[in-house]
Amino acid sequence: STNSIGCFWVDLTRALVYVLLPMALVLSLVLVSQGTVQTLRPTVALTTLEGQAQRIAVGPAASQVAIKHVGTNGGGFFNANAAHPFESPNPFTDLLLVFSLLLIPAALPFTFGEMLGDRKQGTALFLAMLIMFSIGLGISLHYELAGNPALAQAGVAGGVNMEGKEQRFGPIMSTLFAQSTTVTSTGAVDSMHDSFTPIPGLIMVFNMTVGEVIFGGVGVGLVGMLLYVVLTLFIVGLMIGRTPEYLGKKLEPREMLMAVVGLLGPPIAMLLMAGLAFSIPSAVASAANTGSHGMTEIIYACASAAGNNGSAFAGLNANTPFYNVGLALLMLVGRFATILPGLAIAGSVAAKKRVQSGVTFSTTSTLFVFMLIFVVTIVGGLTYFSPLVLGPLLEFLKLR
């Protein structure tokens, strides 16, 4: 029963000084030890194997790479991002970058449980995230390792899909990186997502369109998942005929309204933007491909902007006035339409008194975990059913 949910300045300072800065420092030193460049020099002069003089771009890459991964940002120091050997010199650093971008988002459910004094609450949220992450990764690996039927028919490398992949990492590490970067709001890449086979592409789009709640960005993924928790408990409440409760607080129309705004605001903006793009010839012309794959390129760009991700199906030329303005607006909607309803729910729930209910649905049970997964999947699947079917799924069927 309080009218405050904390001090923004205190939380921001502690997060930066005690968590983000030390982790980025340690990670940057490890990267330097493995060969990631860290210098204030802009270029290095060298002579190529053909005997020609050339200048190679360098810079303080290790520190910037550490910051972008620990903070789930993803903007690459070099244009090739983590596929560049100056950012990720070997498979160990590639795996380390995946670990670093997942670390804080995966830890926050446990932090949530610890702050509540009930670790099982955080464990339930983590298990829901982990199960969805594992299913998506398994499906992506299956279809990516199966290769491209068109390449197999052409007799190219047994159909193995190595287009757009760094030779040092191959399809397994590339798929792991792609899955990890789209379930979080990182956006860093070690391969070109535009070159993946259709089903992994569908999984990547789905990861972003559900609000990037499968771990998600630093803090924002947990906020999004808690919005799904409110929606899940509302549905359960309808099924058992009781007012939904969470953590001993009743969830009333105000909380439900805010949860719906947070869950539907970004998708509505994203679908409107995609629909507008499909209706403008110059916007369609920015896609490098026609048909289903070109449609997926546009959908991916809109989902990436609305989900605060930043990765791309790089076949789309988004550097046009339409996409610069439209995607910028999507970024704003995607951020504030998630954060503000989350804060509103937190403030509303904090002001309420705890209720001692004799009968309530357990939010730490296995049933709740699977109910939560079901709601996330259904909401995401139904919201984006048409673009997912007409884009990557149709491309998959045509490719077969």
C-alpha positions as CSV (number, residue, x, y, z in Angstrom):
1,S,0.0,0.0,0.0
2,T,2.4,2.6,-1.2
3,N,2.2,5.5,-3.7
4,S,5.8,5.0,-4.9
5,I,7.6,2.4,-7.0
6,G,11.1,3.6,-6.3
7,C,13.6,6.2,-7.4
8,F,14.5,6.3,-11.1
9,W,17.8,8.0,-10.4
10,V,18.9,5.5,-7.8
11,D,17.9,2.5,-10.0
12,L,19.6,3.9,-13.1
13,T,22.8,4.7,-11.2
14,R,23.0,1.3,-9.5
15,A,22.3,-0.6,-12.7
16,L,25.1,1.3,-14.6
17,V,27.7,1.4,-11.8
18,Y,27.2,-2.0,-10.2
19,V,26.1,-4.2,-13.1
20,L,26.6,-2.9,-16.6
21,L,30.0,-1.2,-16.2
22,P,31.8,-4.1,-14.4
23,M,30.4,-6.7,-16.8
24,A,31.4,-4.7,-19.8
25,L,34.9,-4.2,-18.4
26,V,35.5,-7.9,-17.8
27,L,34.0,-8.9,-21.2
28,S,36.1,-6.3,-23.1
29,L,39.3,-7.6,-21.5
30,V,38.4,-11.2,-22.4
31,L,37.7,-10.1,-26.0
32,V,41.0,-8.3,-26.2
33,S,42.8,-11.4,-24.9
34,Q,41.3,-13.3,-27.8
35,G,42.2,-10.8,-30.5
36,T,39.4,-8.3,-30.7
37,V,41.0,-4.9,-31.6
38,Q,41.1,-2.2,-29.0
39,T,42.9,0.9,-30.0
40,L,42.4,4.6,-30.6
41,R,44.0,4.4,-34.0
42,P,41.5,4.7,-36.8
43,T,43.4,2.6,-39.4
44,V,46.4,0.3,-39.8
45,A,48.5,0.4,-43.0
46,L,49.5,-3.0,-44.5
47,T,50.6,-4.6,-47.7
48,T,48.3,-7.2,-49.3
49,L,49.3,-10.6,-50.7
50,E,49.2,-8.9,-54.1
51,G,51.7,-6.3,-53.0
52,Q,49.3,-3.4,-52.8
53,A,49.1,-0.9,-50.0
54,Q,45.9,-0.9,-48.0
55,R,44.5,0.7,-44.8
56,I,42.3,-1.5,-42.6
57,A,39.8,0.1,-40.2
58,V,40.4,-0.5,-36.5
59,G,39.4,1.3,-33.3
60,P,38.1,0.7,-29.8
61,A,36.0,-2.3,-30.9
62,A,36.4,-4.6,-27.8
63,S,34.9,-2.1,-25.4
64,Q,32.1,-1.1,-27.7
65,V,31.2,-4.8,-28.5
66,A,31.1,-5.6,-24.8
67,I,28.8,-2.7,-24.1
68,K,26.5,-3.5,-27.0
69,H,26.1,-7.1,-26.0
70,V,25.8,-6.7,-22.2
71,G,23.3,-3.9,-22.7
72,T,21.5,-5.8,-25.6
73,N,22.0,-3.0,-28.1
74,G,23.6,-4.6,-31.1
75,G,24.9,-1.9,-33.3
76,G,28.1,-3.3,-34.9
77,F,31.4,-1.4,-34.7
78,F,32.1,-2.7,-38.1
79,N,29.5,-3.1,-40.8
80,A,29.7,-6.9,-40.8
81,N,29.0,-6.9,-37.1
82,A,30.0,-10.0,-35.2
83,A,30.9,-11.8,-38.5
84,H,33.9,-9.4,-38.6
85,P,37.1,-11.0,-37.3
86,F,38.1,-7.8,-35.5
87,E,34.8,-8.1,-33.4
88,S,34.7,-11.8,-33.0
89,P,38.0,-13.5,-33.8
90,N,37.1,-17.1,-33.2
91,P,34.2,-19.5,-32.2
92,F,35.0,-19.0,-28.5
93,T,34.3,-15.3,-28.7
94,D,31.2,-16.0,-30.8
95,L,29.8,-18.2,-28.1
96,L,30.9,-15.6,-25.4
97,L,29.0,-12.9,-27.2
98,V,25.8,-15.1,-27.3
99,F,26.3,-15.8,-23.5
100,S,26.8,-12.1,-22.7
101,L,23.7,-10.9,-24.6
102,L,21.5,-13.5,-22.8
103,L,23.0,-13.2,-19.4
104,I,21.2,-10.2,-17.8
105,P,17.8,-10.9,-19.5
106,A,17.9,-14.5,-18.4
107,A,19.0,-13.4,-14.8
108,L,16.2,-10.8,-14.3
109,P,13.4,-13.3,-13.7
110,F,15.4,-14.7,-10.8
111,T,16.1,-11.1,-9.6
112,F,12.3,-10.5,-9.8
113,G,11.7,-13.6,-7.6
114,E,14.4,-12.5,-5.2
115,M,12.9,-9.0,-4.8
116,L,9.5,-10.5,-4.2
117,G,10.9,-12.9,-1.5
118,D,9.5,-15.8,-3.6
119,R,12.1,-17.4,-5.9
120,K,9.5,-19.7,-7.4
121,Q,7.8,-16.8,-9.1
122,G,11.0,-15.9,-10.9
123,T,11.7,-19.5,-11.7
124,A,8.3,-20.0,-13.3
125,L,8.9,-17.0,-15.6
126,F,12.4,-18.2,-16.5
127,L,11.1,-21.7,-17.4
128,A,8.5,-20.3,-19.7
129,M,11.2,-18.2,-21.5
130,L,13.6,-21.1,-21.6
131,I,11.1,-23.5,-23.1
132,M,10.1,-21.1,-25.8
133,F,13.7,-20.3,-26.6
134,S,14.6,-24.0,-26.8
135,I,11.7,-24.9,-29.1
136,G,12.5,-22.0,-31.4
137,L,16.2,-22.9,-31.5
138,G,15.4,-26.6,-32.1
139,I,13.0,-25.9,-35.1
140,S,15.5,-23.4,-36.6
141,L,18.4,-25.8,-36.3
142,H,16.4,-28.7,-37.8
143,Y,15.4,-26.7,-41.0
144,E,18.7,-24.9,-41.4
145,L,20.8,-28.1,-41.1
146,A,18.4,-29.7,-43.6
147,G,19.7,-27.3,-46.1
148,N,18.2,-25.7,-49.2
149,P,16.3,-28.1,-51.5
150,A,17.0,-25.8,-54.4
151,L,20.8,-26.1,-53.8
152,A,20.5,-29.9,-53.4
153,Q,18.7,-30.2,-56.7
154,A,21.4,-28.1,-58.3
155,G,24.1,-30.4,-56.8
156,V,25.7,-27.6,-54.7
157,A,27.4,-28.7,-51.6
158,G,24.8,-31.3,-50.8
159,G,22.3,-28.5,-50.2
160,V,24.1,-27.0,-47.2
161,N,23.0,-23.4,-46.8
162,M,26.3,-21.5,-46.3
163,E,25.2,-18.3,-48.1
164,G,25.5,-15.3,-45.8
165,K,27.3,-17.3,-43.1
166,E,30.8,-16.8,-41.8
167,Q,33.0,-19.8,-42.5
168,R,34.4,-19.8,-39.0
169,F,31.0,-20.3,-37.4
170,G,28.9,-22.4,-39.8
171,P,25.2,-23.1,-39.6
172,I,25.0,-24.2,-36.0
173,M,26.6,-21.2,-34.4
174,S,25.0,-18.9,-36.8
175,T,21.5,-20.3,-36.0
176,L,22.2,-20.1,-32.2
177,F,23.4,-16.5,-32.6
178,A,20.3,-15.6,-34.8
179,Q,17.9,-17.1,-32.3
180,S,19.6,-15.4,-29.3
181,T,19.7,-12.0,-30.9
182,T,16.0,-12.0,-32.0
183,V,14.6,-13.3,-28.6
184,T,16.5,-10.4,-27.0
185,S,16.5,-6.8,-28.3
186,T,20.1,-7.0,-29.3
187,G,20.2,-7.0,-33.0
188,A,23.8,-8.0,-33.3
189,V,24.5,-10.7,-36.0
190,D,27.2,-13.1,-37.0
191,S,25.4,-14.0,-40.3
192,M,23.0,-12.5,-42.7
193,H,19.4,-13.3,-41.6
194,D,18.2,-12.7,-45.1
195,S,20.1,-15.8,-46.3
196,F,18.5,-18.3,-43.8
197,T,16.0,-20.8,-45.0
198,P,12.3,-19.8,-44.6
199,I,11.3,-21.5,-41.4
200,P,14.3,-20.1,-39.3
201,G,13.3,-16.7,-40.8
202,L,9.7,-17.3,-39.6
203,I,11.0,-18.1,-36.1
204,M,13.1,-15.0,-36.0
205,V,10.2,-12.8,-37.0
206,F,8.0,-14.5,-34.4
207,N,10.5,-13.9,-31.7
208,M,10.3,-10.2,-32.3
209,T,6.6,-9.9,-33.0
210,V,5.5,-11.4,-29.6
211,G,7.3,-8.4,-28.0
212,E,10.7,-10.0,-27.5
213,V,9.6,-11.5,-24.2
214,I,11.6,-14.7,-24.6
215,F,14.3,-13.3,-22.3
216,G,14.0,-9.9,-24.2
217,G,16.1,-6.8,-23.7
218,V,17.7,-5.7,-20.5
219,G,14.6,-5.3,-18.3
220,V,12.1,-4.8,-21.1
221,G,11.7,-8.5,-21.8
222,L,10.6,-9.1,-18.2
223,V,8.1,-6.2,-18.4
224,G,6.6,-7.6,-21.6
225,M,6.4,-11.1,-20.1
226,L,4.6,-9.7,-17.0
227,L,2.0,-8.1,-19.3
228,Y,1.4,-11.6,-20.7
229,V,1.2,-12.8,-17.1
230,V,-1.6,-10.3,-16.4
231,L,-3.4,-11.4,-19.6
232,T,-3.0,-15.1,-18.7
233,L,-4.4,-14.6,-15.2
234,F,-7.3,-12.7,-16.7
235,I,-8.1,-15.6,-19.0
236,V,-7.7,-18.1,-16.1
237,G,-10.0,-15.9,-14.0
238,L,-12.7,-16.1,-16.7
239,M,-12.3,-19.9,-16.7
240,I,-12.7,-20.4,-13.0
241,G,-15.1,-17.5,-12.4
242,R,-12.9,-15.5,-10.0
243,T,-11.2,-12.0,-10.1
244,P,-7.6,-12.7,-11.1
245,E,-4.9,-12.2,-8.6
246,Y,-1.1,-11.9,-8.8
247,L,1.3,-11.8,-5.9
248,G,-1.6,-11.3,-3.5
249,K,-3.0,-8.3,-5.4
250,K,-6.3,-8.2,-7.4
251,L,-6.0,-7.5,-11.1
252,E,-8.9,-5.2,-12.0
253,P,-10.0,-3.5,-15.2
254,R,-7.3,-0.8,-15.0
255,E,-4.5,-3.4,-15.0
256,M,-6.2,-5.3,-17.8
257,L,-6.6,-2.2,-19.9
258,M,-2.9,-1.3,-19.5
259,A,-1.8,-4.8,-20.3
260,V,-3.9,-4.8,-23.5
261,V,-2.4,-1.5,-24.5
262,G,1.1,-2.8,-23.9
263,L,0.5,-6.0,-25.8
264,L,-1.4,-4.6,-28.8
265,G,0.0,-1.1,-29.2
266,P,3.3,-2.1,-30.9
267,P,1.7,-4.8,-33.1
268,I,-1.0,-2.4,-34.4
269,A,1.6,0.2,-35.2
270,M,3.8,-2.4,-36.9
271,L,1.0,-3.9,-39.0
272,L,-0.1,-0.5,-40.1
273,M,3.4,0.4,-41.1
274,A,3.8,-2.8,-43.0
275,G,0.5,-2.4,-44.8
276,L,1.4,1.1,-45.8
277,A,4.8,-0.1,-47.1
278,F,3.0,-2.8,-49.2
279,S,0.8,-0.1,-50.7
280,I,3.5,2.3,-51.8
281,P,5.4,1.2,-54.9
282,S,8.7,3.0,-53.9
283,A,8.6,1.2,-50.5
284,V,8.0,-2.2,-52.2
285,A,10.9,-1.5,-54.6
286,S,13.3,-1.1,-51.7
287,A,13.1,-4.9,-51.2
288,A,15.8,-6.8,-53.0
289,N,13.4,-9.7,-53.7
290,T,9.9,-10.1,-55.0
291,G,7.2,-12.4,-53.8
292,S,7.1,-14.0,-50.3
293,H,10.8,-13.3,-49.5
294,G,10.4,-9.7,-50.3
295,M,7.4,-9.5,-48.1
296,T,9.3,-11.1,-45.3
297,E,12.1,-8.5,-45.7
298,I,9.5,-5.7,-45.1
299,I,7.8,-7.5,-42.2
300,Y,11.1,-8.2,-40.6
301,A,12.2,-4.5,-40.8
302,C,8.9,-3.4,-39.2
303,A,9.0,-6.0,-36.5
304,S,12.7,-5.2,-35.7
305,A,12.0,-1.5,-35.3
306,A,8.8,-2.0,-33.2
307,G,10.6,-4.6,-31.1
308,N,13.7,-2.4,-30.4
309,N,15.9,-5.0,-32.1
310,G,17.8,-3.5,-34.9
311,S,18.8,-6.6,-36.9
312,A,17.6,-6.8,-40.5
313,F,16.8,-9.0,-43.4
314,A,19.5,-6.9,-45.1
315,G,18.0,-7.4,-48.6
316,L,15.7,-4.4,-47.8
317,N,17.1,-0.9,-48.5
318,A,15.7,0.9,-45.5
319,N,17.7,4.1,-46.1
320,T,14.8,6.0,-47.8
321,P,12.7,8.9,-46.4
322,F,9.7,6.6,-46.0
323,Y,11.5,3.9,-44.0
324,N,13.7,6.4,-42.1
325,V,10.6,8.2,-40.8
326,G,8.3,5.2,-40.5
327,L,10.7,2.9,-38.7
328,A,11.7,5.8,-36.4
329,L,8.1,6.3,-35.4
330,L,7.8,2.5,-34.9
331,M,10.8,2.6,-32.5
332,L,9.1,5.2,-30.4
333,V,5.8,3.3,-30.2
334,G,7.5,0.0,-29.5
335,R,9.4,1.5,-26.5
336,F,6.8,3.8,-24.9
337,A,3.8,1.6,-25.5
338,T,5.5,-1.1,-23.5
339,I,7.2,0.8,-20.8
340,L,4.5,3.3,-19.9
341,P,1.7,0.6,-19.4
342,G,4.2,-1.5,-17.4
343,L,4.8,1.5,-15.1
344,A,1.1,2.2,-14.8
345,I,0.4,-1.4,-13.7
346,A,3.3,-1.3,-11.3
347,G,2.0,1.9,-9.7
348,S,-1.6,0.7,-9.5
349,V,-0.7,-2.7,-8.0
350,A,1.7,-1.2,-5.5
351,A,-1.0,1.1,-4.1
352,K,-3.3,-1.9,-3.4
353,K,-3.5,-3.8,-0.2
354,R,-2.8,-7.5,-0.2
355,V,-5.7,-9.8,-0.1
356,Q,-5.9,-13.1,1.7
357,S,-7.7,-15.3,-0.8
358,G,-8.5,-18.9,0.1
359,V,-8.7,-20.0,-3.6
360,T,-6.3,-18.6,-6.2
361,F,-4.5,-19.9,-9.2
362,S,-0.9,-20.8,-8.4
363,T,1.6,-18.8,-10.5
364,T,4.4,-21.1,-9.7
365,S,2.9,-24.3,-11.0
366,T,3.8,-26.3,-14.1
367,L,0.2,-25.6,-15.4
368,F,0.8,-21.9,-15.1
369,V,4.1,-22.1,-17.1
370,F,2.4,-23.9,-20.0
371,M,-0.7,-21.6,-19.8
372,L,1.7,-18.6,-20.1
373,I,3.5,-20.2,-23.1
374,F,0.2,-20.9,-24.7
375,V,-1.0,-17.3,-24.4
376,V,2.2,-15.9,-25.7
377,T,2.1,-18.2,-28.7
378,I,-1.6,-17.7,-29.5
379,V,-1.5,-13.9,-29.1
380,G,1.6,-13.7,-31.3
381,G,0.4,-16.3,-33.8
382,L,-3.1,-14.8,-34.3
383,T,-1.9,-11.2,-34.4
384,Y,0.6,-11.9,-37.2
385,F,-1.1,-14.9,-38.8
386,S,-1.5,-13.3,-42.2
387,P,2.0,-11.9,-42.7
388,L,3.7,-15.0,-41.4
389,V,1.7,-17.3,-43.7
390,L,2.0,-15.1,-46.8
391,G,5.7,-14.4,-46.1
392,P,8.0,-17.1,-44.8
393,L,5.5,-20.0,-44.6
394,L,4.5,-19.6,-48.2
395,E,8.1,-19.3,-49.3
396,F,8.8,-22.6,-47.4
397,L,6.0,-24.4,-49.3
398,K,7.1,-23.0,-52.6
399,L,10.7,-24.0,-51.9
400,R,9.6,-27.6,-51.2
